[in-house]
Amino acid sequence: MPLARAQIRQPAGPLTVLADYLAGPGPVPAQGVAMVSQLLTDAAGPLYRQASAENLGDLIATATGALTR
């Protein structure tokens, strides 16, 4: 599935922070991992569809928050 590249450019910095939390040492909260998994696998979501009703930046912020608890 091709990515919605224009959609991803705006939250590129927060997306990098999210990836850093996932790749960091130690365990991460399961809820955050589940949110990221949903973001990556939802073909109708904002990561893949420009016309998605969901805001990619908001989803990234929510998932990052769940990973930092």
URUR-V435169 format. One record per run of one state. SS is the DSSP state (h for helix, s for strand, l for the rest). FROM is the first residue (numbers start at 0). LEN is the number of residues. Records with the same first field share a line. If there is no record, write none. Layout:
BEGIN
SS->FROM-LEN / FROM-LEN
END
This chain:
BEGIN
l->0-4 / 10-1 / 23-6 / 41-14 / 67-2
h->4-6 / 11-12 / 29-12 / 55-12
END
